[in-house]
Amino acid sequence: MTRLFMALLIGMFVLVDVAPALAQSPDTMLMAQAQKRRTLFDLLFGEEETKPAPVQQPQRTTRQQAPAASLPPPKPQVEKSADATRLAVFGDSLAIDLSKALERHYAEDANLVVINQGVSSSGFVRDDFFDWNKALAEQIAADSFDMAVVIIGINDRQDIRAEGETYSSLTEGWTAEYQARLTRFLGQLRAARKPVIWVGLPPMSKASYSAAISQIANVQRLATFSGGAEYVDIYERFLGEDGKYSSYGPDVNGQNARMRKDDGIHFATAGSDKLAFYLSQSIRTFYRGGGVVSAVADPLLGTDAAAMVRPPYQGLGQTRLLEIAGAVIPISRVPARSDDLLISSGAPAAPAPFTLEALMSAPIGRVDAFGVGLDPAAVVENGSGR
């Protein structure tokens, strides 16, 4: 009975809800369908007030930008003094790279200004392309510099022409003419009392080219010795650990960096800065912050002996006499050890060593007494007669 009563009650509620809808017109029915249909739960417990759905505003996503990486602040520009020492860098494209590195090295020194006098593709062989002796004479006449740095030679492995004759590269005639041009160049600087630092040439990537450049550097070394210039040998400073050419090496901070460019000839930025650092040690011989403190001088200038042919080590300002008189072993090179004993043959026998009796009987004051000898006055007094 209970189930039947509940079924009849539900049926009455459904008819009450549907009957008005059947009596409505089709348009009214469509509108009613559009309205929310009421359920039995709504009839028993009442309808909840429908609130309009909140309109969601599109949210703007703000992307937090990462802080941009910034370069270190540039060093303050130091204004050069009006009477600053003028350091001119002469040479080929290597001189151009070196002058830029020297500008960076002395950027904070107000008393030294670097003047780039490098000319690409130039050298001492093709004076028809660029005559360095003529150009130097013009610079000296204009008094445009106080000190000179020279690095040149990478374009000089070619035939040289002089007085209608053509000499093949690195032959005897070529060497004589090449050295004569270097001597004239250095002679002008010495006559003008300009300190000169001549920088040697580094190793090259191609073996045949590097061998030729080494021969040219040797001719330059001899010319600078006789011309009274300071010679800075950089060859071994740019070799690898195996003693061969290397594009990489330790920079001025000891970090491994690229030293040479892809052509195997020119210096990269780190290599140029390293070269400028080495060169600054030689520049201190003539420049110590306030100007040129010493100039190259020839003690025989103005005398009859000045015209004489002199050994190269008698000029001032060049590498020390010991570097010519004896072998100089770089710190980075370990001397080779001999596997055999040195045996003298035919040499006179060595004198016998001092005996203990001779040591004790030597008078005080003689070099072989060693502080334990006899007192000569006491010997005479005692009548031992020695």
C-alpha positions in Angstrom: 0.0 0.0 0.0 2.8 2.4 0.8 4.5 1.8 -2.5 1.2 2.3 -4.4 0.5 5.6 -2.5 4.0 6.9 -3.3 3.5 6.0 -7.0 0.2 7.9 -7.2 1.7 10.9 -5.4 4.6 11.1 -7.9 2.2 10.7 -10.8 0.1 13.6 -9.6 3.1 15.9 -9.3 4.2 15.0 -12.9 0.7 15.7 -14.3 0.6 19.1 -12.5 4.0 20.0 -14.0 3.3 18.8 -17.6 -0.4 19.7 -18.0 0.2 23.5 -18.3 3.0 22.9 -20.8 0.6 20.8 -23.1 -1.9 23.6 -23.1 0.6 26.2 -24.3 1.3 27.1 -27.9 4.3 25.8 -29.7 6.2 29.1 -29.3 5.4 29.1 -25.6 6.6 25.6 -25.3 9.9 26.4 -26.9 10.3 29.3 -24.5 9.5 27.0 -21.6 12.0 24.4 -22.7 14.5 27.1 -22.7 13.8 27.7 -19.1 15.4 25.5 -16.5 13.4 22.3 -16.0 12.2 21.8 -12.4 12.8 18.5 -10.7 11.0 16.7 -7.9 13.7 17.8 -5.5 13.0 21.4 -6.5 9.2 21.0 -5.9 9.7 19.4 -2.5 12.4 21.6 -1.1 12.1 24.8 -3.2 14.4 26.2 -5.9 17.7 27.8 -5.1 18.2 31.3 -6.4 20.2 31.1 -9.5 23.0 33.6 -9.6 24.5 34.6 -12.9 27.9 32.9 -13.5 30.7 35.3 -12.9 32.4 36.6 -16.0 36.0 35.6 -15.9 38.3 38.3 -17.0 41.2 37.1 -19.1 44.3 37.1 -17.0 47.3 38.9 -18.3 50.3 36.8 -17.7 53.3 38.9 -17.0 56.6 37.2 -17.9 59.3 38.0 -15.5 62.3 39.0 -17.6 65.6 37.5 -16.6 68.3 40.1 -15.9 70.3 40.7 -19.0 74.0 39.8 -18.9 76.1 42.9 -18.9 79.7 43.4 -19.8 82.0 44.7 -17.2 82.1 48.5 -17.2 84.8 49.9 -19.5 87.9 51.2 -17.9 88.0 55.0 -17.5 89.7 56.8 -20.4 92.9 58.4 -19.3 93.8 61.5 -21.1 97.3 61.5 -22.3 99.7 64.2 -21.2 100.7 66.8 -23.7 104.4 65.9 -23.2 103.8 62.1 -23.1 106.5 59.9 -24.5 105.7 58.9 -28.1 106.2 55.2 -28.8 106.1 54.5 -32.6 105.6 51.0 -33.8 107.1 50.4 -37.3 106.6 47.3 -39.4 104.1 45.2 -41.4 100.7 43.9 -40.3 102.3 42.3 -37.2 103.2 45.8 -36.1 99.5 46.9 -36.5 98.4 44.1 -34.2 101.2 44.9 -31.7 100.4 48.6 -31.6 96.8 47.9 -30.7 98.0 45.6 -27.9 100.4 48.2 -26.6 97.6 50.8 -26.6 95.6 48.5 -24.4 98.6 47.8 -22.2 99.4 51.5 -21.6 95.8 52.7 -21.7 96.0 53.9 -18.1 99.5 55.5 -18.4 99.1 59.1 -19.2 102.8 59.6 -19.9 103.0 57.2 -22.9 101.2 57.3 -26.2 101.4 54.6 -28.8 101.7 55.6 -32.5 100.7 53.0 -35.1 103.2 53.2 -38.0 102.5 49.8 -39.4 102.0 49.3 -43.1 100.4 46.0 -44.4 102.2 44.0 -47.0 105.4 46.0 -46.5 108.9 44.9 -45.8 112.5 45.6 -46.6 112.6 43.6 -49.9 110.0 45.4 -52.0 111.2 49.0 -51.5 109.4 49.8 -54.8 106.1 49.1 -53.0 107.1 50.9 -49.7 110.5 52.3 -48.9 111.0 52.0 -45.2 114.3 53.9 -45.1 112.6 56.9 -46.9 109.6 56.8 -44.7 111.7 56.7 -41.5 113.8 59.6 -42.7 110.5 61.6 -43.1 109.3 60.7 -39.6 112.7 61.6 -38.0 112.7 64.9 -39.8 109.2 65.6 -38.5 110.3 64.5 -35.0 107.1 62.5 -34.6 108.3 59.9 -32.1 110.6 59.4 -29.1 111.1 55.6 -29.1 110.8 53.0 -31.8 109.6 49.4 -31.8 110.1 47.4 -35.0 108.5 44.1 -36.0 108.7 43.2 -39.7 109.6 40.4 -42.1 106.7 38.2 -42.9 106.6 39.6 -46.4 110.3 39.4 -47.1 110.6 35.8 -48.4 110.9 36.9 -52.0 113.5 37.9 -54.5 115.3 41.2 -53.9 116.4 43.6 -56.6 119.4 45.9 -56.1 121.4 47.9 -58.7 120.0 46.0 -61.6 120.6 42.6 -60.1 118.0 40.2 -58.8 118.9 37.8 -56.0 116.9 34.8 -55.0 115.5 34.6 -51.5 118.0 33.9 -48.7 120.9 33.5 -51.0 124.3 35.1 -50.2 123.6 38.2 -52.4 120.1 38.5 -51.0 121.4 38.4 -47.4 124.0 41.0 -48.0 121.6 43.4 -49.6 118.9 42.8 -47.0 121.3 43.4 -44.1 122.5 46.6 -45.8 119.0 47.9 -45.8 118.5 47.0 -42.2 121.8 48.7 -41.3 120.7 52.0 -43.0 117.4 51.8 -41.2 119.0 51.4 -37.8 121.7 53.9 -38.6 119.1 56.6 -39.0 117.6 55.8 -35.7 121.0 55.8 -33.9 122.0 59.0 -35.5 118.8 60.6 -34.3 119.4 59.1 -30.8 116.1 57.3 -30.8 116.0 54.1 -28.6 115.1 51.1 -30.7 113.6 47.8 -29.6 113.5 45.2 -32.5 111.1 42.3 -32.0 112.0 39.0 -33.5 109.6 36.9 -35.5 107.4 34.1 -34.1 107.2 30.5 -35.4 104.7 29.9 -38.3 102.3 27.0 -38.9 103.9 25.9 -42.2 107.2 24.3 -41.7 108.9 25.6 -44.8 107.7 29.1 -44.3 108.7 29.0 -40.6 112.2 27.9 -41.6 112.6 30.8 -44.0 111.2 33.3 -41.4 113.7 32.0 -38.9 116.6 32.7 -41.3 115.2 36.2 -41.9 115.0 36.8 -38.1 118.7 35.7 -37.7 119.7 38.3 -40.2 117.7 40.9 -38.3 119.3 39.8 -35.1 122.9 40.4 -36.4 121.8 43.8 -37.8 120.4 44.9 -34.5 123.5 43.9 -32.6 125.7 45.9 -34.8 123.2 48.8 -35.0 123.0 49.3 -31.3 119.3 48.2 -30.9 117.7 46.0 -28.2 116.6 42.7 -29.7 113.7 40.8 -28.2 113.5 37.1 -29.2 110.0 35.8 -29.0 110.3 32.6 -30.9 110.4 30.1 -28.0 107.7 32.0 -26.1 105.1 31.0 -28.7 106.0 27.3 -29.1 103.9 24.5 -27.7 105.0 22.1 -25.0 106.3 19.8 -27.7 108.6 22.5 -29.0 106.5 23.0 -32.2 104.1 25.6 -33.5 100.9 25.9 -31.5 97.8 28.1 -32.0 97.0 28.0 -28.2 99.1 28.7 -25.2 99.0 30.4 -21.8 98.0 34.0 -21.8 99.2 36.8 -19.5 97.0 35.4 -16.7 98.2 31.8 -17.2 95.0 30.6 -18.8 95.0 28.6 -22.0 93.9 30.9 -24.8 94.1 31.3 -28.6 97.4 32.9 -29.4 97.5 32.9 -33.2 94.9 33.5 -36.0 93.7 30.9 -38.5 96.3 31.9 -41.1 99.1 30.6 -38.8 101.0 33.9 -39.1 99.3 36.7 -37.2 98.6 37.0 -33.5 95.2 36.7 -32.0 94.1 39.3 -29.4 95.4 37.2 -26.5 98.7 36.6 -28.3 99.1 40.3 -29.1 98.5 41.1 -25.4 101.1 38.5 -24.3 103.6 40.0 -26.8 102.9 43.5 -25.5 103.5 42.3 -21.9 106.9 40.8 -22.8 107.8 43.9 -24.8 106.9 46.2 -21.8 109.8 44.6 -19.8 112.2 45.8 -22.4 110.5 49.2 -22.8 111.2 49.8 -19.1 114.9 50.0 -20.0 114.2 53.3 -21.7 110.9 54.4 -20.2 109.9 54.5 -16.6 106.8 56.5 -16.4 108.0 60.0 -16.9 109.8 59.8 -20.3 112.8 58.4 -22.0 115.4 58.0 -19.3 118.3 56.8 -21.5 119.1 56.9 -25.2 121.2 54.7 -27.4 124.7 56.2 -27.5 127.8 55.1 -29.3 130.9 55.8 -27.1 133.1 55.8 -30.2 130.9 58.3 -32.1 133.0 61.1 -33.5 136.3 59.2 -33.3 138.4 57.4 -35.9 137.4 54.1 -34.3 133.7 54.7 -35.1 134.4 54.0 -38.8 136.1 50.7 -38.0 134.3 47.3 -38.5 133.5 46.3 -34.9 132.1 43.0 -33.5 128.4 43.2 -33.0 128.6 43.0 -29.2 130.3 46.4 -28.9 127.1 48.4 -29.6 125.0 49.7 -26.7 121.4 48.9 -26.1 121.5 45.4 -27.6 121.4 42.0 -25.8 124.0 41.5 -23.2 127.5 40.4 -24.0 127.0 37.1 -22.2 124.4 36.1 -24.8 127.0 36.3 -27.5 130.0 35.1 -25.5 128.3 32.0 -24.2 125.3 29.8 -24.7 122.1 31.0 -23.1 119.7 28.3 -22.0 116.0 29.5 -21.5 114.5 28.6 -18.1 111.7 26.6 -19.9 114.2 24.3 -21.6 115.8 21.5 -19.6 119.4 20.9 -20.8 120.0 17.5 -22.2 122.0 15.1 -20.0 125.0 13.2 -21.3 124.9 9.4 -21.2 128.7 9.0 -21.5 131.4 10.0 -19.2 133.9 12.6 -20.4 137.3 11.0 -20.7 140.4 13.2 -21.2 143.0 11.7 -23.5 146.5 13.1 -23.8 145.9 15.8 -21.2 148.5 16.4 -18.6 147.9 14.6 -15.3 146.0 16.7 -12.7 148.1 17.8 -9.7 147.9 15.8 -6.6 145.5 17.0 -4.0 146.6 18.7 -0.8 147.6 16.4 2.0 146.6 16.9 5.6 150.3 17.6 6.5 150.5 20.3 3.8 147.3 21.8 5.0 148.5 22.0 8.6 151.9 23.4 7.7 150.6 26.2 5.5 151.2 29.6 7.1 148.2 31.7 8.2 147.1 34.0 5.5 147.8 31.8 2.6 144.8 30.6 0.6 145.4 27.0 1.3 145.7 27.4 5.1 141.9 27.3 5.6 142.3 29.0 9.0 144.3 26.2 10.6 147.8 27.0 9.4 151.0 28.0 11.3 151.8 31.4 12.5 154.9 32.6 10.6 156.0 34.8 13.4 155.8 32.0 15.9 157.8 29.7 13.6 160.6 32.2 13.3 160.6 32.8 17.0 160.9 29.1 17.8 163.7 28.7 15.3 161.9 26.0 13.3 163.0 27.9 10.2 160.4 27.8 7.5 
